[in-house]
Every structure is written in structure tokens, then in C-alpha cells.
Amino acid sequence: MPQLNPTPWCAILIFSWLVFLTIIPPKVLAHTFPNEPTSQSTEKPQTNSWNWPWY
């Protein structure tokens, strides 16, 4: 039964993991976000209450 021979499958597994670990992480880490987050001020904005008649 050829599927029980670990020689080619082990080499394919190791080679594919080496490819994944050397090519994909730099591409993912080089990704930049279009909008960088900005820090919010610590002051709370002034909000006016609504004065609606509910009748």
C-alpha cells in the first residue's frame, strides 16, 4: 500500500510548511491599514438634552 510509505509525504509536508512559514508571514506583516487609528481626547463632549414634548 503506497499511502503508508512516509518518505514522499513527509518530505512534501515539511517542504509545504517551510514554504508557508517563509513566504506568507512577511506578506501578512507588510500589510498596512488605510486608516491608522487616532487617539481620542479624554474630554467628554458637551451634549444637550432634547426638549421634545411627548404628547
Biopython code that builds the backbone (N, CA, C, O; Angstrom):
import numpy as np
from Bio.PDB.StructureBuilder import StructureBuilder

atoms = [
    (1, "MET", "N", (0.841, -1.176, 0.000)),
    (1, "MET", "CA", (0.000, 0.000, 0.000)),
    (1, "MET", "C", (0.890, 1.245, 0.000)),
    (1, "MET", "O", (1.614, 1.468, 0.970)),
    (2, "PRO", "N", (0.859, 2.046, -1.036)),
    (2, "PRO", "CA", (1.798, 3.172, -1.136)),
    (2, "PRO", "C", (1.481, 4.316, -0.179)),
    (2, "PRO", "O", (2.375, 5.098, 0.145)),
    (3, "GLN", "N", (0.242, 4.438, 0.281)),
    (3, "GLN", "CA", (-0.065, 5.555, 1.161)),
    (3, "GLN", "C", (0.567, 5.394, 2.548)),
    (3, "GLN", "O", (0.617, 6.355, 3.315)),
    (4, "LEU", "N", (1.045, 4.203, 2.874)),
    (4, "LEU", "CA", (1.692, 4.006, 4.161)),
    (4, "LEU", "C", (3.192, 4.288, 4.103)),
    (4, "LEU", "O", (3.860, 4.255, 5.137)),
    (5, "ASN", "N", (3.724, 4.561, 2.936)),
    (5, "ASN", "CA", (5.137, 4.891, 2.804)),
    (5, "ASN", "C", (5.312, 6.367, 3.185)),
    (5, "ASN", "O", (4.850, 7.237, 2.447)),
    (6, "PRO", "N", (5.966, 6.678, 4.317)),
    (6, "PRO", "CA", (6.034, 8.056, 4.782)),
    (6, "PRO", "C", (7.064, 8.912, 4.064)),
    (6, "PRO", "O", (7.101, 10.126, 4.267)),
    (7, "THR", "N", (7.898, 8.310, 3.233)),
    (7, "THR", "CA", (9.004, 9.065, 2.648)),
    (7, "THR", "C", (8.548, 10.234, 1.778)),
    (7, "THR", "O", (8.983, 11.353, 2.051)),
    (8, "PRO", "N", (7.712, 10.069, 0.759)),
    (8, "PRO", "CA", (7.372, 11.251, -0.034)),
    (8, "PRO", "C", (6.431, 12.210, 0.698)),
    (8, "PRO", "O", (6.535, 13.426, 0.537)),
    (9, "TRP", "N", (5.514, 11.664, 1.504)),
    (9, "TRP", "CA", (4.536, 12.533, 2.156)),
    (9, "TRP", "C", (5.164, 13.366, 3.258)),
    (9, "TRP", "O", (4.770, 14.512, 3.471)),
    (10, "CYS", "N", (6.120, 12.812, 3.949)),
    (10, "CYS", "CA", (6.805, 13.574, 4.999)),
    (10, "CYS", "C", (7.602, 14.714, 4.374)),
    (10, "CYS", "O", (7.597, 15.828, 4.896)),
    (11, "ALA", "N", (8.284, 14.451, 3.268)),
    (11, "ALA", "CA", (9.048, 15.498, 2.594)),
    (11, "ALA", "C", (8.114, 16.576, 2.045)),
    (11, "ALA", "O", (8.429, 17.763, 2.133)),
    (12, "ILE", "N", (6.976, 16.184, 1.483)),
    (12, "ILE", "CA", (6.014, 17.152, 0.968)),
    (12, "ILE", "C", (5.456, 17.998, 2.111)),
    (12, "ILE", "O", (5.308, 19.211, 1.968)),
    (13, "LEU", "N", (5.148, 17.370, 3.233)),
    (13, "LEU", "CA", (4.625, 18.090, 4.387)),
    (13, "LEU", "C", (5.641, 19.105, 4.908)),
    (13, "LEU", "O", (5.296, 20.261, 5.154)),
    (14, "ILE", "N", (6.873, 18.683, 5.076)),
    (14, "ILE", "CA", (7.910, 19.586, 5.592)),
    (14, "ILE", "C", (8.181, 20.713, 4.597)),
    (14, "ILE", "O", (8.327, 21.866, 5.004)),
    (15, "PHE", "N", (8.250, 20.407, 3.319)),
    (15, "PHE", "CA", (8.503, 21.440, 2.316)),
    (15, "PHE", "C", (7.362, 22.451, 2.255)),
    (15, "PHE", "O", (7.600, 23.654, 2.144)),
    (16, "SER", "N", (6.121, 21.963, 2.328)),
    (16, "SER", "CA", (4.989, 22.886, 2.270)),
    (16, "SER", "C", (4.962, 23.784, 3.502)),
    (16, "SER", "O", (4.648, 24.968, 3.383)),
    (17, "TRP", "N", (5.284, 23.250, 4.685)),
    (17, "TRP", "CA", (5.337, 24.095, 5.878)),
    (17, "TRP", "C", (6.473, 25.105, 5.791)),
    (17, "TRP", "O", (6.320, 26.245, 6.230)),
    (18, "LEU", "N", (7.582, 24.712, 5.242)),
    (18, "LEU", "CA", (8.681, 25.673, 5.068)),
    (18, "LEU", "C", (8.276, 26.794, 4.121)),
    (18, "LEU", "O", (8.609, 27.956, 4.356)),
    (19, "VAL", "N", (7.565, 26.457, 3.061)),
    (19, "VAL", "CA", (7.095, 27.484, 2.129)),
    (19, "VAL", "C", (6.112, 28.414, 2.835)),
    (19, "VAL", "O", (6.208, 29.635, 2.710)),
    (20, "PHE", "N", (5.170, 27.839, 3.574)),
    (20, "PHE", "CA", (4.187, 28.661, 4.275)),
    (20, "PHE", "C", (4.841, 29.571, 5.308)),
    (20, "PHE", "O", (4.450, 30.728, 5.456)),
    (21, "LEU", "N", (5.830, 29.051, 6.019)),
    (21, "LEU", "CA", (6.451, 29.837, 7.083)),
    (21, "LEU", "C", (7.465, 30.849, 6.575)),
    (21, "LEU", "O", (7.834, 31.754, 7.323)),
    (22, "THR", "N", (7.929, 30.736, 5.345)),
    (22, "THR", "CA", (8.895, 31.710, 4.836)),
    (22, "THR", "C", (8.284, 32.726, 3.889)),
    (22, "THR", "O", (8.820, 33.826, 3.752)),
    (23, "ILE", "N", (7.187, 32.399, 3.236)),
    (23, "ILE", "CA", (6.607, 33.318, 2.254)),
    (23, "ILE", "C", (5.422, 34.089, 2.834)),
    (23, "ILE", "O", (5.325, 35.301, 2.639)),
    (24, "ILE", "N", (4.542, 33.426, 3.526)),
    (24, "ILE", "CA", (3.296, 34.068, 3.940)),
    (24, "ILE", "C", (3.471, 35.077, 5.091)),
    (24, "ILE", "O", (2.883, 36.155, 4.996)),
    (25, "PRO", "N", (4.228, 34.816, 6.163)),
    (25, "PRO", "CA", (4.310, 35.803, 7.250)),
    (25, "PRO", "C", (4.839, 37.173, 6.829)),
    (25, "PRO", "O", (4.277, 38.171, 7.279)),
    (26, "PRO", "N", (5.883, 37.296, 5.996)),
    (26, "PRO", "CA", (6.279, 38.652, 5.597)),
    (26, "PRO", "C", (5.198, 39.383, 4.807)),
    (26, "PRO", "O", (5.062, 40.601, 4.924)),
    (27, "LYS", "N", (4.430, 38.651, 4.004)),
    (27, "LYS", "CA", (3.352, 39.297, 3.251)),
    (27, "LYS", "C", (2.261, 39.791, 4.198)),
    (27, "LYS", "O", (1.703, 40.869, 3.992)),
    (28, "VAL", "N", (1.959, 39.023, 5.220)),
    (28, "VAL", "CA", (0.927, 39.431, 6.169)),
    (28, "VAL", "C", (1.419, 40.600, 7.015)),
    (28, "VAL", "O", (0.668, 41.541, 7.271)),
    (29, "LEU", "N", (2.676, 40.545, 7.450)),
    (29, "LEU", "CA", (3.206, 41.608, 8.297)),
    (29, "LEU", "C", (3.444, 42.897, 7.524)),
    (29, "LEU", "O", (3.510, 43.963, 8.137)),
    (30, "ALA", "N", (3.573, 42.842, 6.222)),
    (30, "ALA", "CA", (3.777, 44.044, 5.414)),
    (30, "ALA", "C", (2.466, 44.758, 5.123)),
    (30, "ALA", "O", (2.467, 45.846, 4.548)),
    (31, "HIS", "N", (1.359, 44.161, 5.511)),
    (31, "HIS", "CA", (0.055, 44.776, 5.253)),
    (31, "HIS", "C", (-0.087, 46.048, 6.074)),
    (31, "HIS", "O", (0.198, 46.052, 7.271)),
    (32, "THR", "N", (-0.525, 47.119, 5.440)),
    (32, "THR", "CA", (-0.774, 48.365, 6.154)),
    (32, "THR", "C", (-2.253, 48.705, 6.058)),
    (32, "THR", "O", (-2.900, 48.453, 5.042)),
    (33, "PHE", "N", (-2.761, 49.267, 7.109)),
    (33, "PHE", "CA", (-4.154, 49.656, 7.140)),
    (33, "PHE", "C", (-4.313, 51.012, 6.477)),
    (33, "PHE", "O", (-3.451, 51.873, 6.648)),
    (34, "PRO", "N", (-5.381, 51.231, 5.726)),
    (34, "PRO", "CA", (-5.551, 52.523, 5.049)),
    (34, "PRO", "C", (-5.798, 53.670, 6.021)),
    (34, "PRO", "O", (-5.389, 54.801, 5.756)),
    (35, "ASN", "N", (-6.452, 53.400, 7.126)),
    (35, "ASN", "CA", (-6.746, 54.449, 8.106)),
    (35, "ASN", "C", (-6.137, 54.053, 9.446)),
    (35, "ASN", "O", (-6.603, 53.124, 10.106)),
    (36, "GLU", "N", (-5.102, 54.766, 9.830)),
    (36, "GLU", "CA", (-4.492, 54.486, 11.121)),
    (36, "GLU", "C", (-5.389, 55.050, 12.220)),
    (36, "GLU", "O", (-5.951, 56.133, 12.057)),
    (37, "PRO", "N", (-5.531, 54.341, 13.327)),
    (37, "PRO", "CA", (-6.390, 54.850, 14.391)),
    (37, "PRO", "C", (-5.764, 56.083, 15.054)),
    (37, "PRO", "O", (-4.549, 56.151, 15.237)),
    (38, "THR", "N", (-6.593, 57.036, 15.403)),
    (38, "THR", "CA", (-6.127, 58.236, 16.086)),
    (38, "THR", "C", (-6.585, 58.178, 17.531)),
    (38, "THR", "O", (-7.613, 57.579, 17.845)),
    (39, "SER", "N", (-5.824, 58.796, 18.395)),
    (39, "SER", "CA", (-6.177, 58.765, 19.802)),
    (39, "SER", "C", (-7.320, 59.735, 20.074)),
    (39, "SER", "O", (-7.367, 60.837, 19.527)),
    (40, "GLN", "N", (-8.219, 59.311, 20.911)),
    (40, "GLN", "CA", (-9.365, 60.125, 21.271)),
    (40, "GLN", "C", (-8.986, 61.044, 22.434)),
    (40, "GLN", "O", (-8.123, 60.708, 23.244)),
    (41, "SER", "N", (-9.633, 62.195, 22.508)),
    (41, "SER", "CA", (-9.379, 63.077, 23.639)),
    (41, "SER", "C", (-10.085, 62.524, 24.870)),
    (41, "SER", "O", (-11.076, 61.802, 24.763)),
    (42, "THR", "N", (-9.562, 62.872, 26.031)),
    (42, "THR", "CA", (-10.149, 62.355, 27.264)),
    (42, "THR", "C", (-11.337, 63.182, 27.710)),
    (42, "THR", "O", (-12.073, 62.761, 28.603)),
    (43, "GLU", "N", (-11.548, 64.362, 27.108)),
    (43, "GLU", "CA", (-12.689, 65.198, 27.478)),
    (43, "GLU", "C", (-13.970, 64.631, 26.878)),
    (43, "GLU", "O", (-13.994, 64.159, 25.741)),
    (44, "LYS", "N", (-15.017, 64.693, 27.662)),
    (44, "LYS", "CA", (-16.313, 64.262, 27.146)),
    (44, "LYS", "C", (-16.954, 65.437, 26.414)),
    (44, "LYS", "O", (-16.913, 66.565, 26.905)),
    (45, "PRO", "N", (-17.538, 65.191, 25.261)),
    (45, "PRO", "CA", (-18.175, 66.299, 24.543)),
    (45, "PRO", "C", (-19.440, 66.761, 25.265)),
    (45, "PRO", "O", (-20.128, 65.973, 25.915)),
    (46, "GLN", "N", (-19.728, 68.052, 25.135)),
    (46, "GLN", "CA", (-20.950, 68.597, 25.730)),
    (46, "GLN", "C", (-22.153, 68.146, 24.910)),
    (46, "GLN", "O", (-22.206, 68.360, 23.699)),
    (47, "THR", "N", (-23.089, 67.540, 25.560)),
    (47, "THR", "CA", (-24.302, 67.107, 24.878)),
    (47, "THR", "C", (-25.483, 67.835, 25.486)),
    (47, "THR", "O", (-25.596, 67.952, 26.706)),
    (48, "ASN", "N", (-26.336, 68.311, 24.647)),
    (48, "ASN", "CA", (-27.550, 68.988, 25.107)),
    (48, "ASN", "C", (-28.702, 67.999, 25.088)),
    (48, "ASN", "O", (-28.850, 67.206, 24.158)),
    (49, "SER", "N", (-29.508, 68.061, 26.125)),
    (49, "SER", "CA", (-30.648, 67.142, 26.166)),
    (49, "SER", "C", (-31.727, 67.634, 25.202)),
    (49, "SER", "O", (-31.855, 68.833, 24.957)),
    (50, "TRP", "N", (-32.482, 66.713, 24.671)),
    (50, "TRP", "CA", (-33.557, 67.060, 23.770)),
    (50, "TRP", "C", (-34.774, 67.496, 24.585)),
    (50, "TRP", "O", (-35.121, 66.884, 25.595)),
    (51, "ASN", "N", (-35.380, 68.520, 24.139)),
    (51, "ASN", "CA", (-36.531, 69.053, 24.852)),
    (51, "ASN", "C", (-37.777, 68.880, 24.007)),
    (51, "ASN", "O", (-38.389, 69.864, 23.591)),
    (52, "TRP", "N", (-38.153, 67.656, 23.753)),
    (52, "TRP", "CA", (-39.296, 67.382, 22.891)),
    (52, "TRP", "C", (-40.551, 67.176, 23.734)),
    (52, "TRP", "O", (-40.500, 66.503, 24.763)),
    (53, "PRO", "N", (-41.650, 67.734, 23.318)),
    (53, "PRO", "CA", (-42.905, 67.435, 24.016)),
    (53, "PRO", "C", (-43.421, 66.065, 23.550)),
    (53, "PRO", "O", (-43.587, 65.843, 22.351)),
    (54, "TRP", "N", (-43.670, 65.167, 24.473)),
    (54, "TRP", "CA", (-44.081, 63.807, 24.114)),
    (54, "TRP", "C", (-45.592, 63.621, 24.256)),
    (54, "TRP", "O", (-46.037, 62.584, 24.747)),
    (55, "TYR", "N", (-46.374, 64.588, 23.842)),
    (55, "TYR", "CA", (-47.833, 64.457, 23.868)),
    (55, "TYR", "C", (-48.449, 64.930, 22.587)),
    (55, "TYR", "O", (-49.670, 64.890, 22.437)),
]
sb = StructureBuilder()
sb.init_structure("model")
sb.init_model(0)
sb.init_chain("A")
sb.init_seg("    ")
for serial, (resi, resn, name, xyz) in enumerate(atoms, 1):
    if name == "N":
        sb.init_residue(resn, " ", resi, " ")
    sb.init_atom(name, np.array(xyz, "f"), 0.0, 1.0, " ", f" {name:<3s}", serial, name[0])
structure = sb.get_structure()
